[in-house]
Amino acid sequence: MRPSLRFPGLVALIAAGAAAACTASPAGDPAGTAPAVLAAAKAISADSLLQHIKDLSADSMEGRAPGTPGEEKATAYMQRQFQALGLAPGNPDGTFIQKVQLIGYTSSPSAKIVAGGKPVAMRDLDDYVAGSRHDKPEVKVDDSGIVFVGYGVVAPEYGWDDYKGLDVKGKTLLMLVNDPQVTVPGDSAQLDSTMFKGKAMTYYGRWTYKYEIATAKGAAAAIIIHETGPAGYPWGVVRGSFSVEQFDIPSPTAERRVPVEGWITAEKAKEIFRDAGLNFDSLHAAAARKDFRPVALDAKASWDVKNKVRTIESKNVVAKLEGTSKKDEYVVYTAHWDHLGRDTTLKGDQIYNGALDNASGSAGLIEIARAYTKLATRPERSILFLSVTGEEKNLLGSEYYATHPLYPLTKTVADINMDGLNQWGRTKDMTVIGLGNSTLDDVLSAVLTADGRVVRPDPEPEKGFYYRSDHFSFANVGVPALDPGSGIDYIGRPAGWGMQKRDEYTTNDYHKVSDEVKPDWDLSGAAEDLRVFFRVGDVVANAAGIPQWNPGTEFKARRDSMMAAAKTP
């Protein structure tokens, strides 16, 4: 499942939301409140939503992993639902399917670490996880020197370089998760908002970036030290993700990542540092300073990763509601159908049902599609419903679409993403991951204001949600993307109850076999939120102008460049 970016003047932006939406929307209905639109929105039903979630998260779906019978069942289900609604095939070839070529890797790793001349016991899944995305049956790294590179970040715009010119070719790199935690001078409790956006994670904090920079530096292995707070999830999530088959998009270079990648528990990392004669805590603190220099440990690592490699043809399911006067322009709704599948190494329940993550978003995609079919007049722009594969494997299905689009990205005006709906009732607010990034927030604010609700920024920006779901694949190529999430101010509940429920889910159910439909679920809030998403899309689809990235946002230059290139003869 899914860091939002701080935006100067955020309060003013939200206050001006309705006015901004009016300038980009059809006269008289800037908030999607026309009677015909509200009537169509009522087609979204909490009962129907629940049934779809139950169907998609049933044990018979086997956890919906790509390349398994669960994929065939889940994608067939999505296609049947779209067809039953009378939607057209979304692929120009006349089908509902975009084929997605993937390489699957099932890794069996072993690790040998000697620190200070002393062997360190390394238990797969308990102390570390490791794998390789190299298309080989076995990847070995022998007696690789271990180097602690702090956060493993090279960020010229912040004057930051954790490598300081050190040659790390062939080395095993240990690195901290998240961005460098730079504090305000004189206040160790406050993060400096001018450095890596303070509390809000940037892409430098994502594990994907850390593997990418290690690859560019020629490292033999990149191992991230797990800490629950900075990572945003407990060790069990890492363990569960690595205990099942991994996937990647085939690359012309075949090996687009460091030979061995993995994670290690903080406790095991401290043991390695201690045996090497170093203090982990003091080096952890030093890593938050610009003058940090990488530290070579008196330690060696050997890795042996045996891989079962296969090539599969996975599927994105695509349906279309054709527009009228601007039918060659598209508003896209996305949700991923996949989850983690089955882990046969577990005792008892082995199926990762993924009810919230993301049977709920997939069900929401169906319900929003149903609402569009109830409109008396189709919107001016076409609507694309995109149910993607491989989100749990690093957003692969949406990345594939963004790099192999079925329709020109210059004609793709927006993406609205759903990844985990609200299962605990109605809220007064709605969270926006990355609030302030684009004018889509203005449209959403106008719709919510009309309903007496408010927009709320991400309450957990340190967890990097903006880079953790399928909207990012669209943003990364320049398409304005909206990632709305559940609110936290629940009607009839005490203050703090919403955050308590979020924390409970992250701790107890996120990427665990326990992510199943619960008896206490109340989808009235989810249905209400989906009606908002439907109305936002309808406003955008009928607006005179198209959504724009706001100045200062990291994706604006990509969109501007793309649109300029399209105008060049």
N, C-alpha and C positions, 0 to 999 in steps of 0.2 A: 504494500500500500504506500500511499504517497510518501525549504526554509524560507520562509517567506522573506521578502526584501523590505527593509524599512523605507518609507517613502516620505520625503519632506512635505509638510503641509497636509498630512493625511486627513486630519479632521476637516480641513477646508475642502479637500477633495470629496469626502463623503457628503458633506453638506451641500456641495454643488452637484451631487450625483444626478438628481432629477433633472436639473436644467441641462446638464451635459447630455443626458439620455434623450431629451426632447430634440436637441439639435441634430441628433443622428437617427431619429425615428420618424415613422409616419405621423403626420399631423393628427392630433386627437387621441393617440394611443401610445404614449411614450413608455408606459409601464405595463403594457399587455393587459389592460383592463376592459377592453371592448367586450360587450356581452358575448359575442360569438367565440372569443378566445377563452373567456372564463368558463363558458359552457363546455368547450372542448377539454379544458383542463380537468373538469370533473370526471372525465373518463378514467383518470388515474385513481386506482382503487387500492387501498391498504390490503384488502383481502386478496385481491388478485396478485398484488406484489408479494405477499407472503407465500402464496402457492407457488409462484415461480421460483422463489428462493428455496423452498422445500424441494422442489423438483430438481433444481440445479445442484443442490448440496446433498442430495440423497446418497446413501452408500453405493447405490447402483452406478453413480457417476464416477466412482473410484478416485475421487479427488481431482478430476479434470486436468491431469498433467498432459502436456504436449507429447504426442507420439505414443499415446496409449489408447486403449478402447474408450477411456473416459473422454478423450478429446473428440472421438467420433460421435459419442453420445451427446456431448455438450454442444458441439457445433451444429449437429443435426437439429437439436432442440431449438437453438437460436434461429436457424433458418426456417424451421416450421412455423415458429411464432411470427416471423416477419412476413412469410408468405400468407399466413392466415389473416393478417391485417391488410392484405392487398398491396403491400409495398412492392416496388419494382426491384429487380436484381441490381445491386450496387456496382457490380463490375461491368465495365463497358463490353466485356465479352459475352454478356447475357446471363451470367451466373451470379450467385450470391457469395461466391468464394474468391478470395485472393490467396493464392498459394504462397506459402512462406517457407523458403528453404532454410533448414536449421541443421546444425551439427550437434548431436547429443554426446555428452561425456559422463560416464559413470566411473568415478575415480576411487581407487583403493590406495590410500597413502600410507607411508610409514616414514617416521622421522627419527633421526638420531642427532642429539645435540650434546656436545661436550663443552662445559664452561669451567674455566679455571682448572682444567685437567680432570674434571669430575663429570661422569655421565649424568644427564638429566632425564629422568623418566618422562616419556611423552606418550600419552594415551589419546589415540584418535577419537574425536568427538567430545571427550571429556576435557582434555587439556588444549587441544588444538583442532582445527579443521584445515584441510588443504586439498587442492585439486590443480588440474592443469587444463588449459583450453587449447593445448597443442594437439594437432591431429596425429597423434602417435600412440601406439599401444603402451609405451612406457617412457616416462620422463625422469631422468636422474640428475641430481645435483650432489657432487661429492665434496666434502670438506670445504664448504663455502664459508668464508669469514663473515661474521655477523656484525652489522653496523646499525647503531641506533641513529635514525635520521630525524628525530623529533616528530613533527607532524607530516614530514615528507612533502612539504609545500614549496613551490617556486612561484611567487606572485609578484612580478615586477611592479605592478601598480601600487603595491603596499611596501615596496622596498624589502621584500622578504625572500630569502633563499636558505632553505634548510640544508642544502647540499654544499654550499660554499666552495664549489669547484672540485670537490672530492670525487675521484674516479671510483664508482661503485660497481663497475662491470664485474659480473660473476659473484657478487656478494648477496647475502641474505639480509634484507632490510627489515628492521623492526620499526614500526611507525605508529603514532597515536591516532586515534579516530577523531573526527571533527576538525574544525578550524583551530589554528593557534588561539589559545584563550588569553588574549592580551587585555590586561586590566588597566583601568584609569590610573595614572600616576598618583600615588598617595591614597588610593582606595582599592584595595585588593579584592573587594567584594563586587566591584562594578566593572563589567567588560567595556572596553573602549569601542564606541560605536563607529569610530572612523577607521578601525582596523577589522577587516573581514566582517563588517556589518554588525559588530558587537555580538549580541546573543543569537542573532539570526544566522544560521549556517549558510555559507556560500558553497558553490560547487567544489571548491578546494577541500571542503570537509567531507565530501562523499567518498566512499570506498572505491568507487569506480575511478575517480580522479587519481587516487593514490596508486592504484594498479597501473594506470596510464603513464604517470610520471616515472614510476619504477621501470616500466617497459622502455620508455624513451632514454632512461639512464643506463640501460643494459644490465640491470640487476638479474640475478638468477632466481631470486625468490622475493616476494613482497608479502610480509606478514603484518597484519594490523592487530594492535593490542586492544582487546575488547574491554570497554568500560560501559556499564549499562546506561548511565546518565548521558554521557556524550554521544553514545551510539543511538540512543532513543529506543532501545529494546534490549531484553535480557539475553544471556548466552544461549538459552534454549532456541531462540529465533535463528541464530547463526548455525547452531548445530542442526536444526531441522532443515534449513535451506541447503546445507552441504551434504546431508545424508541421503539426498535423492539426486536423480540425474540432473546435470546442468546442461544448458544449451547456449549456443552462440550462432550468430549469422555468419555464414561462410565468408571469408575474406580473401582477396587476391593474394595476400601475403601468407595466408593460412594460419599464421601464428601472430595474432595482433595483440597478444598480452604477454606479460612476463611468464617464463616457463612454469613457475610454481607460485600460486597465490593462495592466501589463506588468512586465518585469524588465530589468535592465541589468547587464552584467558589472562586477565591482569595478574592473577595469582601465580600462574606459571611464568609469566614474563618477569615478575619480581624475583622468583627463584633463580632464573637464568642470570639476571643482573647481579644478584647477591653472590652466586657462585663465581661470577666473573670479577668479583671484588668491587662492584659498583652499587651505588644507592639509587634505586629506581625513582623514588619520590623526588630527590634533589634534581635528577636529570629531567624528570617530568616538568618540574617548575622551570628549569632553565630553558626548556623547549618553547616556552611562551615568550621568549625574548628574541629580538631581531639578531642579537649577537651570538645566538646559539650556533655551535659548530657540531657536525656529526661526530659521533663517538664510536670508535672501533672497540668491540668487546673482546676480551680474551676468551673467545668462544668460536666454535665451528659448528656448522649445521650440514647435515646430509639429508636429502629428500629422495624418496623413491615413490613415484606416483604411477601406478598401473591403471591404464585407461581402457575401458570398453567404449569404442567410438562408433557412432552410426550416423548416417545422414537420413533425415526425415523430411517429409513435406507436410508442414503444419498448415493451419488455416486461420485467416481472418475472415469473419463473416460480415458481409457488407450489404446493406439494403438502402434504397433511395426513395424519397418522396420528391418527385420532380417539381420544380418551381414554375413560375409563370413568366413574368417579363425579364427576369434575370436568372434563368434556369441554368446558365453555365457558370454560376457562382454558387459556393457551397458553405453551409454551416454544418459542422461535423459534431456529432455526439459520440463519445468514446466510453467504453467500459471493457475491462478484460474478463474473458470467460474462464481463464486458466487458474489453477491453483497448484498445490505441491504434490498431488497424487497420493501414492501409497508408500509407506516405509515399512518394508518387511522385517527390518531389524527390531521393530518395536514389539513389546509384549502387549497383548490385549488389542485395543483399538489401533489400527494401522492406517486409517484413512483420514487424510487432511481434507475435511469436507468443505472448508472455505465458505461458510454460509455468509458471513459478513464480507469476507474478502475472497472473491468478489461476486458471489452469487447475487448479493444484494444490488450491486451496480449493474450487473447484467439484467436482472429483473427490472431495474429502473429504466434501462434502455428500451425494453419492450413496452413498458407502460407509457413512456414519453412518445414512442412511436404510435401507440394506440391513440393518444391525444391528438397527434397531428392528423391522423386519418379522420378525426371527427370534425375538423375545421370545415366550415361551409365553403370557404375560399382558400385555396392553397396559397402559401406564402410566395413572395416574388422570387426569392432565392431557393435553390434546392436544398433539401436536408439529407444528410448522409448519416446513417446509423452504423457505426463501426465497432464490431465486437472482436477484440484483438486477442491474439495468442501471446504467450511468453512474457507477460508483465512481470511475473515472479522470477524470471530469469534475466532481469535487467532490461525490461521494457522492449523486448525484442520485436514483438508484433507491431507495435506502434512505430518503432524505429524503422522497421521494414517498410511500413506504409509511407512514412515521411520521406524515406529515401527512394521509394518506388511508388510514388503516388498514382492513384488511378485517375485523378483529375489534377490539373495544374495547381501548384501551391500558390501561385499568384492569384488564382481564382478561389482559393480556400480562405474565407474571410475570418473564420473563428473555429476553435475547438472548445467544447464544453465537456469536461471529463467527470466521471462518477466512479469513485473507488471507496466503497464502504459507506452505506447509508446509515441514517439515524434510527436506531432500534429501540429508543427509550422514551418516545413521546414527543409532543410538540414543544418548540422552543420559541423564544421571543427574538432570537438572533440567528444569524447564519455566518459560519466561518468562511473566510476566503483565504486560501493558501496563496501567498504572494500578493496580498492586497496592495494596490497602488501600481501594479505593473502595467495595466492597460485600461483602455476606456470601457472594456467589458464590465469592469467593476462599477462604472457609472450606471450602466443599464441595470445591473443586478440591484444596485442601491435604489434605483427608481422603482423597480418592481416590489422590493421589500418594503419601501416606504409606503407604497400604496396599500400594503397589507398591514401596516402598523408594526413592522418588524425592522430590525437594524442589521447592518453589516458589522462583523467583528473580525479583526485581524487574527491570524494564527496564534493561539495561546501557547503553542510550543514551537516557536521558530527555530530553536536550537536543534530540532530533529530533522531538519532538511527535507520536509515533505514536498517542497516544490520540485525537487529533483527525483522524486521517488514514485511517480506514477505517469501514466501515458500522456498526459497533456504536455509533459516536458519534451517528448519527442517532437511535438509540433512547435513548441516554443523554440526549441533548439535549431529549427530550420527557419524561424522567423514568423510563424503563424501565431497571431494573438490567441492565447489559451487561458481559459478560466478553469480553476480547480476549486469549486465550492465544496464545503464539507459541513458536517453537523455543527449546529450551535452548541452552546454549553449552558445557556440560561433557560432552564426547563420550567415550563409553566406549572405552578403548583409544587415546585421543589425548592428546597433551601439553597442558598448561595453555596457554591462549591460542589454541589451534587453532580453536575455534569462532568466536571474535571475528575471527580472520583470515579465515575463510570468509565471514562476514557482510560484512566490509569488501570482500572481493574481489567479492562479488555486487553490492554497492552501486556499486562503481566500474566494474565491467566489464559488468554485465548489466541492472541495474535500469532499466526504461523504455528499453531498447535492443533492437534487432532480434536481439541475441545471447541474449535470454532464451528459450532452447530447452532441451529435455531433453538432458542431457549424459551421456556414457558412464559417468562416475564416480558418477552418482546412486545413492544407497542409501536406499530408502524404508522400510526397516525401522523407523526412528525415527518417520517420519510415521505409519505404521500404528499404532504403539504410542501415539502422541499422540492419534490419532483415537479409539482405544478409550477413552482417558481422557475425551475430550470427550463421547462417547456416554454413559459412565457418569455423568458430572456432570449431563448433561441428564436422565437417568433418575432420579437422586436427587431433583433439583429437581421433576420431574414427579410424583413420588410423595410428596413431603414434606407434612407437615401444614401448615406455614407457607410463606410465600413469601419470596424474597430481598429484602433491604433495602439501601438506601444507608447507608453508615456516617456518623455525625455528622461535620460539617465538610466533607463532600464537596459540591462545587458543584451536583450534580444532585438532592440530597435534597429541597430545598424544592419542586422541580418535581413530584416524585413525591407528596410529602405533600399539596400543593395539589390535584393531580389526584384523589387518592383521597378527600380531604375533599369535593371538589365532587361526586364520584359518590355520596356518602352523603347529600348535601343533598336534601331532598324537592323 
